[in-house]
Amino acid sequence: MTGAAGGPMAQSGPMRVKVASCVGTTIEFYDFFLYGTAAALVFPQVFFPALGGAAGTVASFATYAVAFVARPLGSVVFGHVGDRFGARPALIATLLTMGIATAAIGALPGAAVLGVAAPIILVLLRLVQGLAVGGEWAGAVLLATESAPPGSRGWAAVFPQLGPPLAFGLANLTFLGLLEVSWRLPFLLSLVLVAVGLCVRHGIAVPPVPPVPSGERRRSPLREVLARQPREVILGGLAQTMPFAFFFTGTAYLTGYGTRAGLDRSVVLGIGAAAAVLFGAVVALAGAWSDRAGRRRPIIVACVLAVLWAPALFPVIDLGGPVAFAAGLGVTLSIFALAYGPVGSYLPELFRRGHRCTGAGVAYNLGSVVGGAIPPLVAPALAAAHGGVAVGGMLALTALISLACLLALPSYAPAIRSAARSAIA
């Protein structure tokens, strides 16, 4: 499992496994980010033209939010496959599911052609996207971390965690290059990327599924994790409230906010692509830091910074101009990245191996519901009624929730991590 000579991980090579985990999450999140960018810039006019500007934006972000609700179900379905049959079949299934749904969105006629059926079909396809990305994350981080030595699992987990920043930059660059031609082309391009991802993932070997002890019956991974570790599921999930809220704010909401504030769409997308570089650098640094300082410390620091930054975010952006917008976006994504870098190693380490894929996936995607589904619904209305400062107050509240849950969870220091993992395996 750990890459001993002749073992299954050695046949693929640790770096190939890391690259495979990174390529897959990049493609999955590219598809996910495309929707967020289109929800901010295009979908209000294409699928909700009768609602007008503000209401159309609210409706568009509501369809964006439904995927976060579907993500926990995806983690259950594909986590079950991963715990029972191994990570590779689960990861290939999520990649195919996401690619087909994304391409279908790109081919979907708007409300002018299909009427009310267009937004209904859009919501259904968005739900399918949520199922796929909900099942992707846990399998990808386990693929990377279980091929790494105990003292470097934080660094190994960086590779799948780099998927979102790479995808955010790619989605912004693709929209920047193709939006004037057609908003549909970036979605249809997903089929090409999925083909690349399938080629990369098909040839990798994965750790074997642990055998069932003699005389025992294998229970459902979901039943197992809820019976044995419900506390870790709930607290681990709520600890992701701030990262998901900042994730949505930085990658989707601020895109629309910047254009409504008078910035040209090309400027907003260009700044987003540049911010993705900073985003990725902080993810890598935070993951490496977690190997030395323990998993929890970088996430706690991020939550404290989030409480301080959230009230200042929109006043900074409201100063106007590209520099203020770049500062607001860059700091927001950096705080998210500081928390996100260690999550890929922290959450799996909370769960026993027999249900680790399901446990980590359900916890991670529980956070997506609280932190990722609610803000898209609430933020436009809050901003319309009380201005951006109210949205900042909501973000500060999510950081306090995450901080309280993190303090109630254990932190495995480097000196005891290996023993702790052996004790829960």
GIHU-V94634 format. One record per backbone hydrogen bond with DSSP energy under -1.0 kcal/mol. CO is the residue of the C=O (numbers start at 1). NH is the residue of the N-H. If there is no record, write none. Layout:
[[CO | NH] [CO | NH]]
This chain:
[[4 | 7] [7 | 11] [9 | 13] [13 | 17] [14 | 18] [15 | 19] [16 | 20] [17 | 21] [18 | 22] [19 | 23] [20 | 24] [21 | 25] [22 | 26] [23 | 27] [24 | 28] [25 | 29] [26 | 30] [27 | 31] [28 | 32] [29 | 33] [30 | 34] [31 | 35] [32 | 36] [33 | 37] [34 | 38] [35 | 39] [36 | 40] [37 | 41] [38 | 42] [38 | 43] [42 | 45] [42 | 46] [43 | 47] [43 | 48] [46 | 111] [48 | 51] [52 | 56] [53 | 57] [54 | 58] [55 | 59] [56 | 60] [57 | 61] [58 | 62] [59 | 63] [60 | 64] [61 | 65] [62 | 66] [65 | 68] [65 | 69] [66 | 70] [67 | 71] [70 | 74] [71 | 75] [72 | 76] [73 | 77] [74 | 78] [75 | 79] [76 | 80] [77 | 81] [78 | 82] [79 | 83] [80 | 84] [81 | 85] [82 | 86] [87 | 91] [88 | 92] [89 | 93] [90 | 94] [91 | 95] [92 | 96] [93 | 97] [94 | 98] [95 | 99] [96 | 100] [97 | 101] [98 | 102] [99 | 103] [100 | 104] [101 | 105] [102 | 106] [103 | 107] [110 | 113] [110 | 114] [111 | 115] [114 | 117] [115 | 118] [116 | 120] [117 | 121] [118 | 122] [119 | 123] [120 | 124] [121 | 125] [122 | 126] [123 | 127] [124 | 128] [125 | 129] [126 | 130] [127 | 131] [128 | 132] [129 | 133] [130 | 134] [131 | 135] [132 | 136] [133 | 137] [136 | 140] [137 | 141] [138 | 142] [139 | 143] [140 | 144] [141 | 145] [142 | 146] [145 | 148] [149 | 152] [152 | 156] [153 | 157] [155 | 158] [156 | 159] [157 | 161] [158 | 162] [160 | 163] [162 | 166] [163 | 167] [164 | 168] [165 | 169] [166 | 170] [167 | 171] [168 | 172] [169 | 173] [170 | 174] [171 | 175] [172 | 176] [173 | 177] [174 | 178] [175 | 179] [178 | 182] [184 | 188] [185 | 189] [187 | 190] [188 | 191] [189 | 193] [190 | 194] [191 | 195] [192 | 196] [193 | 197] [194 | 198] [195 | 199] [196 | 200] [197 | 201] [198 | 202] [201 | 204] [213 | 216] [220 | 224] [221 | 225] [222 | 226] [223 | 227] [224 | 228] [225 | 229] [229 | 233] [230 | 234] [231 | 235] [232 | 236] [233 | 237] [234 | 238] [235 | 239] [237 | 240] [238 | 241] [240 | 244] [241 | 245] [242 | 246] [243 | 247] [244 | 248] [245 | 249] [246 | 250] [247 | 251] [248 | 252] [248 | 253] [249 | 254] [252 | 256] [253 | 257] [254 | 258] [255 | 259] [256 | 260] [257 | 261] [258 | 263] [259 | 262] [264 | 268] [265 | 269] [266 | 270] [267 | 271] [268 | 272] [269 | 273] [270 | 274] [271 | 275] [272 | 276] [274 | 277] [274 | 278] [275 | 279] [276 | 280] [277 | 281] [278 | 282] [279 | 283] [280 | 284] [281 | 285] [282 | 286] [283 | 287] [284 | 288] [285 | 289] [286 | 290] [289 | 292] [289 | 293] [290 | 294] [296 | 300] [297 | 301] [298 | 302] [299 | 303] [300 | 304] [301 | 305] [302 | 306] [303 | 307] [304 | 308] [305 | 309] [306 | 310] [309 | 312] [309 | 313] [312 | 316] [313 | 317] [314 | 318] [316 | 319] [317 | 320] [321 | 325] [322 | 326] [323 | 327] [324 | 328] [325 | 329] [326 | 330] [327 | 331] [328 | 332] [329 | 333] [330 | 334] [331 | 335] [332 | 336] [333 | 337] [334 | 338] [335 | 339] [336 | 340] [337 | 341] [342 | 345] [342 | 346] [343 | 347] [345 | 349] [347 | 350] [348 | 351] [352 | 355] [353 | 356] [355 | 359] [356 | 360] [357 | 361] [358 | 362] [359 | 363] [360 | 364] [361 | 365] [362 | 366] [363 | 367] [365 | 369] [366 | 370] [367 | 371] [368 | 372] [374 | 378] [375 | 379] [378 | 382] [379 | 383] [380 | 384] [381 | 385] [382 | 386] [383 | 387] [387 | 390] [388 | 392] [389 | 393] [390 | 394] [391 | 395] [392 | 396] [393 | 397] [394 | 398] [395 | 399] [396 | 400] [397 | 401] [398 | 402] [399 | 403] [400 | 404] [401 | 405] [402 | 406] [403 | 407] [406 | 409] [413 | 416] [413 | 417] [416 | 420] [417 | 421] [418 | 422] [419 | 423] [420 | 424] [421 | 425]]
